[in-house]
Structures are given as structure tokens and as C-alpha cells.
């Protein structure tokens, strides 16, 4: 019975630590991904184009950034779930 509580404690610890690390990584991704995307298109200033009302650039930029952040979130969720599964066995 004591092993069950120890396993649950480790699972809770892994989920909490994984959640905090995940939040930090998502916040870092929201800062890094737009900068990286701007470096991929050096001849176009996305901020200026969006301010001018160019919807195509705004939608493309938003979709690429959103898809990248969702991808990072899926990887983090898989890592946290893996940690929980390891802790329960």
C-alpha cells in the first residue's frame, strides 16, 4: 500500500514539474518562433505589412506561429505523460 502512495507522489511531482517546465517552454516558444520566422523572410517586414492591412501576411504569420506553438505543446504533453507513466510503474 505504501508503494502506491509513493508512486502517486512521484506522478504528481512529475506532472507539476512538467507543467511548470512546459509553461516556460511555451512562453519561450512564443518569443523565439516569430523571430525565427522573420529571419526566414529577410526581404519582407511582417510587422509593417500587417500594420498596412495585408491580411494574407497576417493570416500566414498567425497560422505558422500558432501551428508551431501547438506542435511544441504536443511534444511537452507527451513528455509529461511519459514521466507520469514511468512514475506509476
Gaussian input, Z-matrix of N, CA and C with variables (Angstrom, degrees):
# hf/3-21g

backbone

0 1
 N
 C     1     B1
 C     2     B2     1     A1
 N     3     B3     2     A2     1     D1
 C     4     B4     3     A3     2     D2
 C     5     B5     4     A4     3     D3
 N     6     B6     5     A5     4     D4
 C     7     B7     6     A6     5     D5
 C     8     B8     7     A7     6     D6
 N     9     B9     8     A8     7     D7
 C    10    B10     9     A9     8     D8
 C    11    B11    10    A10     9     D9
 N    12    B12    11    A11    10    D10
 C    13    B13    12    A12    11    D11
 C    14    B14    13    A13    12    D12
 N    15    B15    14    A14    13    D13
 C    16    B16    15    A15    14    D14
 C    17    B17    16    A16    15    D15
 N    18    B18    17    A17    16    D16
 C    19    B19    18    A18    17    D17
 C    20    B20    19    A19    18    D18
 N    21    B21    20    A20    19    D19
 C    22    B22    21    A21    20    D20
 C    23    B23    22    A22    21    D21
 N    24    B24    23    A23    22    D22
 C    25    B25    24    A24    23    D23
 C    26    B26    25    A25    24    D24
 N    27    B27    26    A26    25    D25
 C    28    B28    27    A27    26    D26
 C    29    B29    28    A28    27    D27
 N    30    B30    29    A29    28    D28
 C    31    B31    30    A30    29    D29
 C    32    B32    31    A31    30    D30
 N    33    B33    32    A32    31    D31
 C    34    B34    33    A33    32    D32
 C    35    B35    34    A34    33    D33
 N    36    B36    35    A35    34    D34
 C    37    B37    36    A36    35    D35
 C    38    B38    37    A37    36    D36
 N    39    B39    38    A38    37    D37
 C    40    B40    39    A39    38    D38
 C    41    B41    40    A40    39    D39
 N    42    B42    41    A41    40    D40
 C    43    B43    42    A42    41    D41
 C    44    B44    43    A43    42    D42
 N    45    B45    44    A44    43    D43
 C    46    B46    45    A45    44    D44
 C    47    B47    46    A46    45    D45
 N    48    B48    47    A47    46    D46
 C    49    B49    48    A48    47    D47
 C    50    B50    49    A49    48    D48
 N    51    B51    50    A50    49    D49
 C    52    B52    51    A51    50    D50
 C    53    B53    52    A52    51    D51
 N    54    B54    53    A53    52    D52
 C    55    B55    54    A54    53    D53
 C    56    B56    55    A55    54    D54
 N    57    B57    56    A56    55    D55
 C    58    B58    57    A57    56    D56
 C    59    B59    58    A58    57    D57
 N    60    B60    59    A59    58    D58
 C    61    B61    60    A60    59    D59
 C    62    B62    61    A61    60    D60
 N    63    B63    62    A62    61    D61
 C    64    B64    63    A63    62    D62
 C    65    B65    64    A64    63    D63
 N    66    B66    65    A65    64    D64
 C    67    B67    66    A66    65    D65
 C    68    B68    67    A67    66    D66
 N    69    B69    68    A68    67    D67
 C    70    B70    69    A69    68    D68
 C    71    B71    70    A70    69    D69
 N    72    B72    71    A71    70    D70
 C    73    B73    72    A72    71    D71
 C    74    B74    73    A73    72    D72
 N    75    B75    74    A74    73    D73
 C    76    B76    75    A75    74    D74
 C    77    B77    76    A76    75    D75
 N    78    B78    77    A77    76    D76
 C    79    B79    78    A78    77    D77
 C    80    B80    79    A79    78    D78
 N    81    B81    80    A80    79    D79
 C    82    B82    81    A81    80    D80
 C    83    B83    82    A82    81    D81
 N    84    B84    83    A83    82    D82
 C    85    B85    84    A84    83    D83
 C    86    B86    85    A85    84    D84
 N    87    B87    86    A86    85    D85
 C    88    B88    87    A87    86    D86
 C    89    B89    88    A88    87    D87
 N    90    B90    89    A89    88    D88
 C    91    B91    90    A90    89    D89
 C    92    B92    91    A91    90    D90
 N    93    B93    92    A92    91    D91
 C    94    B94    93    A93    92    D92
 C    95    B95    94    A94    93    D93
 N    96    B96    95    A95    94    D94
 C    97    B97    96    A96    95    D95
 C    98    B98    97    A97    96    D96
 N    99    B99    98    A98    97    D97
 C   100   B100    99    A99    98    D98
 C   101   B101   100   A100    99    D99
 N   102   B102   101   A101   100   D100
 C   103   B103   102   A102   101   D101
 C   104   B104   103   A103   102   D102
 N   105   B105   104   A104   103   D103
 C   106   B106   105   A105   104   D104
 C   107   B107   106   A106   105   D105
 N   108   B108   107   A107   106   D106
 C   109   B109   108   A108   107   D107
 C   110   B110   109   A109   108   D108
 N   111   B111   110   A110   109   D109
 C   112   B112   111   A111   110   D110
 C   113   B113   112   A112   111   D111
 N   114   B114   113   A113   112   D112
 C   115   B115   114   A114   113   D113
 C   116   B116   115   A115   114   D114
 N   117   B117   116   A116   115   D115
 C   118   B118   117   A117   116   D116
 C   119   B119   118   A118   117   D117
 N   120   B120   119   A119   118   D118
 C   121   B121   120   A120   119   D119
 C   122   B122   121   A121   120   D120
 N   123   B123   122   A122   121   D121
 C   124   B124   123   A123   122   D122
 C   125   B125   124   A124   123   D123
 N   126   B126   125   A125   124   D124
 C   127   B127   126   A126   125   D125
 C   128   B128   127   A127   126   D126
 N   129   B129   128   A128   127   D127
 C   130   B130   129   A129   128   D128
 C   131   B131   130   A130   129   D129
 N   132   B132   131   A131   130   D130
 C   133   B133   132   A132   131   D131
 C   134   B134   133   A133   132   D132
 N   135   B135   134   A134   133   D133
 C   136   B136   135   A135   134   D134
 C   137   B137   136   A136   135   D135
 N   138   B138   137   A137   136   D136
 C   139   B139   138   A138   137   D137
 C   140   B140   139   A139   138   D138
 N   141   B141   140   A140   139   D139
 C   142   B142   141   A141   140   D140
 C   143   B143   142   A142   141   D141
 N   144   B144   143   A143   142   D142
 C   145   B145   144   A144   143   D143
 C   146   B146   145   A145   144   D144
 N   147   B147   146   A146   145   D145
 C   148   B148   147   A147   146   D146
 C   149   B149   148   A148   147   D147
 N   150   B150   149   A149   148   D148
 C   151   B151   150   A150   149   D149
 C   152   B152   151   A151   150   D150
 N   153   B153   152   A152   151   D151
 C   154   B154   153   A153   152   D152
 C   155   B155   154   A154   153   D153
 N   156   B156   155   A155   154   D154
 C   157   B157   156   A156   155   D155
 C   158   B158   157   A157   156   D156
 N   159   B159   158   A158   157   D157
 C   160   B160   159   A159   158   D158
 C   161   B161   160   A160   159   D159
 N   162   B162   161   A161   160   D160
 C   163   B163   162   A162   161   D161
 C   164   B164   163   A163   162   D162
 N   165   B165   164   A164   163   D163
 C   166   B166   165   A165   164   D164
 C   167   B167   166   A166   165   D165
 N   168   B168   167   A167   166   D166
 C   169   B169   168   A168   167   D167
 C   170   B170   169   A169   168   D168
 N   171   B171   170   A170   169   D169
 C   172   B172   171   A171   170   D170
 C   173   B173   172   A172   171   D171
 N   174   B174   173   A173   172   D172
 C   175   B175   174   A174   173   D173
 C   176   B176   175   A175   174   D174
 N   177   B177   176   A176   175   D175
 C   178   B178   177   A177   176   D176
 C   179   B179   178   A178   177   D177
 N   180   B180   179   A179   178   D178
 C   181   B181   180   A180   179   D179
 C   182   B182   181   A181   180   D180
 N   183   B183   182   A182   181   D181
 C   184   B184   183   A183   182   D182
 C   185   B185   184   A184   183   D183
 N   186   B186   185   A185   184   D184
 C   187   B187   186   A186   185   D185
 C   188   B188   187   A187   186   D186
 N   189   B189   188   A188   187   D187
 C   190   B190   189   A189   188   D188
 C   191   B191   190   A190   189   D189
 N   192   B192   191   A191   190   D190
 C   193   B193   192   A192   191   D191
 C   194   B194   193   A193   192   D192
 N   195   B195   194   A194   193   D193
 C   196   B196   195   A195   194   D194
 C   197   B197   196   A196   195   D195
 N   198   B198   197   A197   196   D196
 C   199   B199   198   A198   197   D197
 C   200   B200   199   A199   198   D198
 N   201   B201   200   A200   199   D199
 C   202   B202   201   A201   200   D200
 C   203   B203   202   A202   201   D201
 N   204   B204   203   A203   202   D202
 C   205   B205   204   A204   203   D203
 C   206   B206   205   A205   204   D204
 N   207   B207   206   A206   205   D205
 C   208   B208   207   A207   206   D206
 C   209   B209   208   A208   207   D207
 N   210   B210   209   A209   208   D208
 C   211   B211   210   A210   209   D209
 C   212   B212   211   A211   210   D210
 N   213   B213   212   A212   211   D211
 C   214   B214   213   A213   212   D212
 C   215   B215   214   A214   213   D213
 N   216   B216   215   A215   214   D214
 C   217   B217   216   A216   215   D215
 C   218   B218   217   A217   216   D216
 N   219   B219   218   A218   217   D217
 C   220   B220   219   A219   218   D218
 C   221   B221   220   A220   219   D219
 N   222   B222   221   A221   220   D220
 C   223   B223   222   A222   221   D221
 C   224   B224   223   A223   222   D222
 N   225   B225   224   A224   223   D223
 C   226   B226   225   A225   224   D224
 C   227   B227   226   A226   225   D225
 N   228   B228   227   A227   226   D226
 C   229   B229   228   A228   227   D227
 C   230   B230   229   A229   228   D228
 N   231   B231   230   A230   229   D229
 C   232   B232   231   A231   230   D230
 C   233   B233   232   A232   231   D231
 N   234   B234   233   A233   232   D232
 C   235   B235   234   A234   233   D233
 C   236   B236   235   A235   234   D234
 N   237   B237   236   A236   235   D235
 C   238   B238   237   A237   236   D236
 C   239   B239   238   A238   237   D237
 N   240   B240   239   A239   238   D238
 C   241   B241   240   A240   239   D239
 C   242   B242   241   A241   240   D240
 N   243   B243   242   A242   241   D241
 C   244   B244   243   A243   242   D242
 C   245   B245   244   A244   243   D243
 N   246   B246   245   A245   244   D244
 C   247   B247   246   A246   245   D245
 C   248   B248   247   A247   246   D246
 N   249   B249   248   A248   247   D247
 C   250   B250   249   A249   248   D248
 C   251   B251   250   A250   249   D249
 N   252   B252   251   A251   250   D250
 C   253   B253   252   A252   251   D251
 C   254   B254   253   A253   252   D252
 N   255   B255   254   A254   253   D253
 C   256   B256   255   A255   254   D254
 C   257   B257   256   A256   255   D255
 N   258   B258   257   A257   256   D256
 C   259   B259   258   A258   257   D257
 C   260   B260   259   A259   258   D258
 N   261   B261   260   A260   259   D259
 C   262   B262   261   A261   260   D260
 C   263   B263   262   A262   261   D261
 N   264   B264   263   A263   262   D262
 C   265   B265   264   A264   263   D263
 C   266   B266   265   A265   264   D264

   B1=1.4567
   B2=1.5314
   B3=1.3193
   B4=1.4540
   B5=1.5204
   B6=1.3427
   B7=1.4609
   B8=1.5262
   B9=1.3235
   B10=1.4578
   B11=1.5223
   B12=1.3203
   B13=1.4663
   B14=1.5229
   B15=1.3196
   B16=1.4629
   B17=1.5349
   B18=1.3320
   B19=1.4619
   B20=1.5257
   B21=1.3232
   B22=1.4691
   B23=1.5209
   B24=1.3149
   B25=1.4686
   B26=1.5161
   B27=1.3461
   B28=1.4598
   B29=1.5266
   B30=1.3237
   B31=1.4661
   B32=1.5312
   B33=1.3245
   B34=1.4607
   B35=1.5248
   B36=1.3339
   B37=1.4629
   B38=1.5299
   B39=1.3455
   B40=1.4560
   B41=1.5210
   B42=1.3225
   B43=1.4680
   B44=1.5300
   B45=1.3133
   B46=1.4674
   B47=1.5250
   B48=1.3356
   B49=1.4652
   B50=1.5292
   B51=1.3424
   B52=1.4571
   B53=1.5100
   B54=1.3142
   B55=1.4606
   B56=1.5153
   B57=1.3254
   B58=1.4716
   B59=1.5250
   B60=1.3297
   B61=1.4667
   B62=1.5225
   B63=1.3264
   B64=1.4582
   B65=1.5153
   B66=1.3176
   B67=1.4664
   B68=1.5237
   B69=1.3266
   B70=1.4725
   B71=1.5255
   B72=1.3362
   B73=1.4648
   B74=1.5259
   B75=1.3116
   B76=1.4717
   B77=1.5271
   B78=1.3221
   B79=1.4671
   B80=1.5274
   B81=1.3318
   B82=1.4612
   B83=1.5296
   B84=1.3313
   B85=1.4608
   B86=1.5250
   B87=1.3331
   B88=1.4606
   B89=1.5292
   B90=1.3256
   B91=1.4593
   B92=1.5227
   B93=1.3213
   B94=1.4618
   B95=1.5242
   B96=1.3131
   B97=1.4681
   B98=1.5366
   B99=1.3285
   B100=1.4788
   B101=1.5272
   B102=1.3300
   B103=1.4669
   B104=1.5193
   B105=1.3348
   B106=1.4559
   B107=1.5209
   B108=1.3150
   B109=1.4606
   B110=1.5223
   B111=1.3164
   B112=1.4617
   B113=1.5221
   B114=1.3319
   B115=1.4677
   B116=1.5286
   B117=1.3327
   B118=1.4620
   B119=1.5236
   B120=1.3278
   B121=1.4650
   B122=1.5270
   B123=1.3451
   B124=1.4734
   B125=1.5237
   B126=1.3209
   B127=1.4674
   B128=1.5237
   B129=1.3419
   B130=1.4639
   B131=1.5259
   B132=1.3179
   B133=1.4569
   B134=1.5295
   B135=1.3332
   B136=1.4622
   B137=1.5201
   B138=1.3151
   B139=1.4705
   B140=1.5253
   B141=1.3268
   B142=1.4715
   B143=1.5294
   B144=1.3377
   B145=1.4702
   B146=1.5276
   B147=1.3137
   B148=1.4695
   B149=1.5232
   B150=1.3464
   B151=1.4675
   B152=1.5335
   B153=1.3397
   B154=1.4667
   B155=1.5160
   B156=1.3234
   B157=1.4548
   B158=1.5158
   B159=1.3102
   B160=1.4605
   B161=1.5333
   B162=1.3299
   B163=1.4735
   B164=1.5142
   B165=1.3241
   B166=1.4623
   B167=1.5308
   B168=1.3160
   B169=1.4636
   B170=1.5174
   B171=1.3112
   B172=1.4580
   B173=1.5261
   B174=1.3302
   B175=1.4653
   B176=1.5211
   B177=1.3307
   B178=1.4576
   B179=1.5194
   B180=1.3244
   B181=1.4616
   B182=1.5231
   B183=1.3142
   B184=1.4636
   B185=1.5107
   B186=1.3262
   B187=1.4665
   B188=1.5127
   B189=1.3202
   B190=1.4673
   B191=1.5213
   B192=1.3104
   B193=1.4685
   B194=1.5223
   B195=1.3193
   B196=1.4653
   B197=1.5167
   B198=1.3200
   B199=1.4696
   B200=1.5216
   B201=1.3137
   B202=1.4698
   B203=1.5155
   B204=1.3071
   B205=1.4632
   B206=1.5226
   B207=1.3278
   B208=1.4675
   B209=1.5233
   B210=1.3290
   B211=1.4604
   B212=1.5226
   B213=1.3174
   B214=1.4725
   B215=1.5241
   B216=1.3234
   B217=1.4656
   B218=1.5216
   B219=1.3250
   B220=1.4616
   B221=1.5197
   B222=1.3208
   B223=1.4668
   B224=1.5277
   B225=1.3209
   B226=1.4637
   B227=1.5248
   B228=1.3242
   B229=1.4695
   B230=1.5209
   B231=1.3239
   B232=1.4617
   B233=1.5235
   B234=1.3195
   B235=1.4616
   B236=1.5250
   B237=1.3184
   B238=1.4680
   B239=1.5291
   B240=1.3193
   B241=1.4563
   B242=1.5242
   B243=1.3306
   B244=1.4573
   B245=1.5187
   B246=1.3232
   B247=1.4586
   B248=1.5154
   B249=1.3201
   B250=1.4709
   B251=1.5288
   B252=1.3221
   B253=1.4554
   B254=1.5199
   B255=1.3389
   B256=1.4644
   B257=1.5296
   B258=1.3096
   B259=1.4761
   B260=1.5240
   B261=1.3193
   B262=1.4716
   B263=1.5189
   B264=1.3210
   B265=1.4665
   B266=1.4564
   A1=110.94
   A2=116.21
   A3=120.71
   A4=110.86
   A5=117.96
   A6=121.40
   A7=111.53
   A8=116.59
   A9=120.43
   A10=109.99
   A11=117.28
   A12=120.26
   A13=111.50
   A14=116.99
   A15=120.35
   A16=109.34
   A17=116.83
   A18=120.33
   A19=111.35
   A20=116.39
   A21=119.32
   A22=111.55
   A23=116.63
   A24=120.40
   A25=111.64
   A26=116.24
   A27=119.50
   A28=110.92
   A29=117.11
   A30=120.25
   A31=110.50
   A32=116.68
   A33=120.01
   A34=110.86
   A35=116.02
   A36=119.66
   A37=110.99
   A38=116.64
   A39=120.01
   A40=111.53
   A41=117.16
   A42=118.96
   A43=111.40
   A44=117.59
   A45=120.26
   A46=110.99
   A47=115.82
   A48=119.37
   A49=110.22
   A50=116.10
   A51=119.27
   A52=112.42
   A53=117.45
   A54=120.86
   A55=112.37
   A56=116.39
   A57=120.26
   A58=110.27
   A59=116.01
   A60=119.42
   A61=110.13
   A62=117.14
   A63=120.79
   A64=112.58
   A65=116.80
   A66=120.56
   A67=110.52
   A68=116.27
   A69=120.09
   A70=110.52
   A71=117.10
   A72=119.81
   A73=112.15
   A74=117.61
   A75=120.16
   A76=110.24
   A77=116.73
   A78=119.49
   A79=110.50
   A80=117.35
   A81=120.36
   A82=110.52
   A83=116.73
   A84=120.04
   A85=111.16
   A86=117.50
   A87=119.30
   A88=111.73
   A89=116.94
   A90=119.59
   A91=112.13
   A92=117.34
   A93=121.45
   A94=112.45
   A95=118.61
   A96=121.74
   A97=112.41
   A98=120.61
   A99=117.82
   A100=113.20
   A101=117.42
   A102=119.82
   A103=111.04
   A104=116.22
   A105=120.64
   A106=110.78
   A107=117.03
   A108=121.19
   A109=111.12
   A110=117.42
   A111=120.44
   A112=111.40
   A113=117.37
   A114=119.97
   A115=111.43
   A116=117.24
   A117=120.04
   A118=111.90
   A119=116.62
   A120=121.21
   A121=109.21
   A122=117.20
   A123=118.95
   A124=113.93
   A125=118.48
   A126=120.24
   A127=113.48
   A128=116.75
   A129=119.10
   A130=109.01
   A131=115.88
   A132=121.84
   A133=108.03
   A134=115.62
   A135=119.63
   A136=112.07
   A137=117.00
   A138=120.08
   A139=111.22
   A140=116.31
   A141=120.16
   A142=110.66
   A143=116.31
   A144=119.62
   A145=111.58
   A146=116.29
   A147=119.77
   A148=109.97
   A149=117.27
   A150=121.13
   A151=110.89
   A152=117.78
   A153=121.46
   A154=112.04
   A155=117.86
   A156=120.72
   A157=113.98
   A158=117.51
   A159=121.34
   A160=108.53
   A161=115.62
   A162=120.31
   A163=112.54
   A164=117.51
   A165=120.41
   A166=110.57
   A167=116.73
   A168=120.37
   A169=109.91
   A170=117.26
   A171=120.66
   A172=111.31
   A173=116.74
   A174=119.37
   A175=111.40
   A176=117.82
   A177=120.65
   A178=110.81
   A179=116.15
   A180=121.26
   A181=110.29
   A182=117.30
   A183=120.93
   A184=112.56
   A185=117.40
   A186=120.09
   A187=111.91
   A188=117.67
   A189=120.44
   A190=110.33
   A191=117.50
   A192=120.73
   A193=110.44
   A194=118.11
   A195=121.18
   A196=111.44
   A197=117.40
   A198=120.17
   A199=111.22
   A200=117.33
   A201=120.32
   A202=111.28
   A203=117.25
   A204=120.86
   A205=110.49
   A206=117.35
   A207=120.09
   A208=110.25
   A209=117.44
   A210=120.73
   A211=112.22
   A212=116.40
   A213=120.02
   A214=110.04
   A215=117.63
   A216=121.39
   A217=111.67
   A218=117.57
   A219=120.52
   A220=111.02
   A221=117.00
   A222=120.35
   A223=110.72
   A224=117.23
   A225=120.77
   A226=110.58
   A227=117.02
   A228=120.43
   A229=111.15
   A230=116.81
   A231=120.13
   A232=111.03
   A233=117.04
   A234=120.08
   A235=111.44
   A236=117.13
   A237=120.46
   A238=110.00
   A239=117.69
   A240=121.00
   A241=110.94
   A242=117.01
   A243=120.46
   A244=111.96
   A245=116.91
   A246=121.28
   A247=111.96
   A248=116.16
   A249=119.94
   A250=110.17
   A251=116.59
   A252=119.94
   A253=110.80
   A254=117.38
   A255=120.49
   A256=110.58
   A257=116.39
   A258=119.78
   A259=111.38
   A260=117.43
   A261=119.86
   A262=112.53
   A263=118.28
   A264=119.13
   A265=110.60
   D1=-35.60
   D2=-179.64
   D3=-66.32
   D4=-33.90
   D5=179.16
   D6=-65.17
   D7=-32.26
   D8=179.10
   D9=-64.75
   D10=-44.37
   D11=-179.67
   D12=-68.42
   D13=-35.36
   D14=177.16
   D15=-65.43
   D16=-44.04
   D17=179.05
   D18=-63.80
   D19=-41.71
   D20=177.32
   D21=-65.18
   D22=-37.19
   D23=177.16
   D24=-63.36
   D25=-44.53
   D26=177.62
   D27=-64.65
   D28=-39.32
   D29=179.13
   D30=-63.12
   D31=-41.70
   D32=177.94
   D33=-65.27
   D34=-41.60
   D35=179.12
   D36=-62.85
   D37=-45.20
   D38=178.79
   D39=-62.68
   D40=-39.33
   D41=-179.07
   D42=-69.92
   D43=-38.14
   D44=179.22
   D45=-68.77
   D46=-47.63
   D47=179.46
   D48=-64.42
   D49=-42.58
   D50=177.86
   D51=-62.70
   D52=-37.45
   D53=177.22
   D54=-64.75
   D55=-43.21
   D56=179.61
   D57=-66.22
   D58=-46.03
   D59=178.31
   D60=-63.01
   D61=-38.96
   D62=177.84
   D63=-61.95
   D64=-42.62
   D65=178.56
   D66=-62.65
   D67=-42.50
   D68=178.82
   D69=-63.89
   D70=-42.50
   D71=179.91
   D72=-67.01
   D73=-37.37
   D74=177.56
   D75=-66.22
   D76=-41.64
   D77=177.57
   D78=-63.35
   D79=-39.80
   D80=177.34
   D81=-66.34
   D82=-38.00
   D83=179.50
   D84=-65.11
   D85=-36.02
   D86=179.30
   D87=-68.44
   D88=-20.57
   D89=176.04
   D90=-89.70
   D91=-36.84
   D92=-172.92
   D93=-82.79
   D94=-42.03
   D95=-172.45
   D96=-62.21
   D97=-45.90
   D98=177.24
   D99=-62.53
   D100=-36.63
   D101=177.62
   D102=-65.48
   D103=-40.83
   D104=178.46
   D105=-64.41
   D106=-40.59
   D107=179.08
   D108=-66.24
   D109=-35.40
   D110=177.11
   D111=-68.27
   D112=-32.64
   D113=177.66
   D114=-73.05
   D115=-24.94
   D116=177.14
   D117=-72.70
   D118=-24.36
   D119=178.96
   D120=-121.85
   D121=75.67
   D122=-174.63
   D123=-71.09
   D124=-21.94
   D125=-177.06
   D126=-86.32
   D127=-2.74
   D128=-177.72
   D129=-128.46
   D130=130.08
   D131=176.71
   D132=-93.99
   D133=102.75
   D134=-175.39
   D135=-62.58
   D136=-40.89
   D137=-178.94
   D138=-60.22
   D139=-43.36
   D140=-179.78
   D141=-67.36
   D142=-40.39
   D143=179.61
   D144=-66.04
   D145=-39.59
   D146=178.07
   D147=-66.55
   D148=-41.12
   D149=178.76
   D150=-64.16
   D151=-31.46
   D152=178.09
   D153=-76.06
   D154=-9.88
   D155=176.61
   D156=97.38
   D157=18.32
   D158=179.49
   D159=-77.11
   D160=99.76
   D161=-175.59
   D162=-67.57
   D163=-32.67
   D164=-178.49
   D165=-62.46
   D166=-44.56
   D167=178.96
   D168=-67.06
   D169=-41.59
   D170=-178.93
   D171=-63.42
   D172=-44.46
   D173=-179.39
   D174=-68.92
   D175=-41.10
   D176=178.76
   D177=-63.47
   D178=-48.56
   D179=-179.63
   D180=-60.83
   D181=-44.81
   D182=179.96
   D183=-64.86
   D184=-41.03
   D185=-179.74
   D186=-68.02
   D187=-41.26
   D188=-179.95
   D189=-66.04
   D190=-44.66
   D191=179.40
   D192=-65.19
   D193=-43.24
   D194=179.60
   D195=-64.55
   D196=-43.06
   D197=179.02
   D198=-64.18
   D199=-38.00
   D200=178.56
   D201=-66.32
   D202=-41.38
   D203=179.67
   D204=-67.69
   D205=-38.74
   D206=176.47
   D207=-64.76
   D208=-39.67
   D209=177.38
   D210=-61.83
   D211=-43.85
   D212=176.92
   D213=-63.36
   D214=-38.68
   D215=178.86
   D216=-63.51
   D217=-39.69
   D218=178.84
   D219=-65.02
   D220=-41.66
   D221=178.55
   D222=-63.94
   D223=-42.12
   D224=179.36
   D225=-65.70
   D226=-41.16
   D227=178.77
   D228=-62.65
   D229=-39.60
   D230=177.98
   D231=-65.07
   D232=-39.22
   D233=178.80
   D234=-66.63
   D235=-42.37
   D236=178.71
   D237=-65.18
   D238=-43.43
   D239=178.86
   D240=-63.15
   D241=-39.54
   D242=176.53
   D243=-61.35
   D244=-40.40
   D245=177.70
   D246=-64.81
   D247=-39.52
   D248=179.17
   D249=-67.28
   D250=-42.58
   D251=179.91
   D252=-63.49
   D253=-41.53
   D254=177.71
   D255=-63.54
   D256=-39.41
   D257=-178.33
   D258=-67.52
   D259=-30.73
   D260=-177.84
   D261=-82.35
   D262=-12.65
   D263=178.11
   D264=-102.45

